[in-house]
Amino acid sequence: MPVRIGITTYGRAEDDNYTLPANYVDALRRAEADVVLLPPGGACEPSHWLAQIDGLVLAGGGDIDPSCYAGTSHDTMYMTDLSRDGTELALTKSALESGLPLLCICRGLQVANVALGGTLVGHVPDQKGTAVAHRTAPRRPAMHDIVIEPQTLLASVVGEGTLWSASWHHQAVDELAPNLRVSARAPDGTIEGLELREPASWMLAVQWHPELTAEEDPRQQALFNRLVEAASGQQVIEGG
């Protein structure tokens, strides 16, 4: 029976639809997973949804409301959605408590850091300048290298060295959650990868968008493949 992977979706759009870019689904289907979309809101407990899936992807999207991490608003923030924030923070905590394999992408990395007690930078250029473009105007992807930390779970999946990746964000990790460690950075020092410091389950968080280039880049596709392997019980947790 195929592995069932849940993916969080964007919040309710102006046209009254819940949406998700198709390349997330395509990448998981290339890994031979069945895909279940998880829109925000609803009355069910996170454990109800997680009991129906074998692994979880926290997808990218709009900014996390700063009230979720005692932060301050910034005039560049967009698509904040407290319903989505609440749903994803609860799903993340429940997934980690239950040992469900978890892949967190872009906004998803930020959700994981906040869920575990970390905080965010409201606008990366305010802290890091513009030497590295993490997105292009008005809000489109930019390509840059990611430097992978050796002897990490991430390195065991995509390899060590650098990884040419699609970046699409303006928020980033500020204060790191206590039980997370950094597994990748951008050339300007921005945190681009996180994983559990004491891994009891398979969890990877990446600040870039592997789904955008996974069809052409086997190293990016490997993130989805290894999530599916972990969800099927085939993947041993590795890393330093």
N, C-alpha and C positions, 0 to 999 in steps of 0.2 A: 504494500500500500504506500503511495507516495507520501512524503513528508509534507505536513501542512504548516505553512509559514504565514503568520499574520503581519500585515503592514498597516501602520496608522495612516490616516488620510488627512488632507487639509480640512479646515473647518468649513462650516456651511457658507457657500459662496453667495454672491448677490443674486444669482439666478436660481437659488434654492437647491443647489447640487453640492454633494460631497465629491471631491475629485482627488486624483493622484496621477502624476505623470506616468505614462505607460512603461518607461524604461526601467522602473523598479520591478514591475511585474515581469517584464521580458528577461531581466537578469536572473530572477529566481526560477523562471521556467526553463532557462538554459541549464540551470542546476537541477532540473527535474523535480521541482517542488510544486505542490498545489498552493495557491495563493488565496488568502482570506483578507478582505479589506475591513479595517476596524475604524469606523468614523468616530469622532469625539462625542461625548455626552452619553445620555442613556442612564437608566437606573441600575443596571447590573453591576455587581461587584467585579473588580478586575480578575479575581480568581475564576469567575464564571467564563470569561472570554479566554483566559490563558489555558483553561482545562480543555479547550477545543482545538488548540494548536500545539505544534511541537517546537516552534521557535518564533521569534518576534523581530521585526525591523521597525525602528523608529525613523520615519521618513523626514526629509527636509521640509522647509516651508517658512512661514513668517516668524517674526521675532517672539521670544518669550517675554511675557509681561514682567517688567522689573519688580512688581510687587511679589513675585514668586521667590525672589532672592534678596529682598530688602535693598534693591538697587534704585537708581534714579532714571527718570525718563530721558530720552534723547530725541531731538527733532528729526532724526533720520529713521526712527523706528517705524515699522510697517506691519500690517496684518497681525497685530497682537490679538489673541483669542484666549481668554481665560478658561473657556470650556475645553478647548484643546489642551491647554497647559495642564489643567487639572486631571484630565483623562490620561495623558501621557506620563505625568509624574507618578500617578497611582499605578499604572501598568508597569512602569520601570521598577518601582519598589517591589511590587508583587512578583515580577519576573525574576529579579535577583534573589528574593527570599525563597522562591520555589526552585531555583536552579535552571530556569528555562533559558536556552541559548538566545543571545541578544546581539543584534548588529544595529548600531546607532549611527545615523548618517546626518552630517551637518547640524541642523537644528537638534537632531537626536542626540548628538554628542553633548550639546549644551543642556538638554533635558536631563541626561544621565548625571552630569556634573551637579546640576541644581538639586536633583532628587537625592543625591548623596551628601549634600551640605555645602557645595561650592557656589561660587558667584560668577558673574559674567561682566565683560567689558561691553559697554553699550555701543561703542563705535570704534572699531580697530584703528582707523587712521589717527584718532585722537591720542592713542598710546604708542603706536608703532610707526606712524608716518605713512608715506605712500610709496616707499621703495619697492614693496611687493604689492601688486594689485590682487586683492582677494575677491573682487568682482569688478565688472566694468559698468559704466553708466548706461541706463539708469539703474537697472538691477539685472545684469546678465553675467554669465560665467566668465572667469579668467583662468588661464592655464599658468601653473607655476610648479616648481619642484617641491616635493615633500621629502624631508630627511628622516629616514626610518632609524629608530634607536635599535641597536643590536641586542640580541638575547631577550627579545620580547615576543609575546604571542603574535603581534602584528608582523614582526620580521619573519616568523615561521610561516606566515601566510603569504606575504607579498615579496619576501626577500629583503635583504639589507641594502644599504646605499640610499639612492634617491629614487623617487617615483614621480613621474610627470602626471599631474592630476588637474582635474577641473575644480576650481574653487568658486564658491558662490555664496559669500556670507559677509557680514560686517560686524556681527557680534562674535565674541570668542570667550574662552575661559579666562577669568581673572584669578580668583582664589580657587585653587584645586581642592576638590573634595578629599577628605583625609584618607579614604581607602582606595583612591585611584592613583595610578602612576602614568607619567607621560611616555608615550611610545613613538611619537613623531612630532616634528616641528617644521614650520615654514622657515625659509632663510632669514626672515626678520625676527624669528624667535616665537612667533605665534604658535600656540599649542594646536597641533593638527591630529593627534591621536591619543586616546586614553584606553586603559584597560585596568582590570582589578589588580590591586597590589597583592592581595591574598586570594587568588582565584579559587572559588568553590564551584564555579560554573563558567561556561564559555561566554565571554562578553568582549566585544571590540567596538570602539567608538572612533569614528573618523570625521574630521571637520570638512573634508572635501566630498565630492559627489562621484563615487565610483560608478554609479549606474549610467552616467553620461558617456563614459568611454569603455565600459566593460565589454561591449560587443567586439571591439577591435583590440583590446588590451587584456591578455590573459591574467596579468597580475591584478588588475581591478576585478575581473570576473571571479578570481580566486576568493575574494571576500565573501561572495554569495555562495560559492561552492562549499567553502569550509563551514559557513553557517548551517547549510543543509546537512552536511556530514555530522556536525555536532548535534543537530536536532534529531538525527537518525540514530545517534549513539555510537557513530563510527569514529568521532574525533576526540583524540586525547588532548587535554589542555597542556599547552607548552608555554615556554617563555622563561625568563630569568626569575 
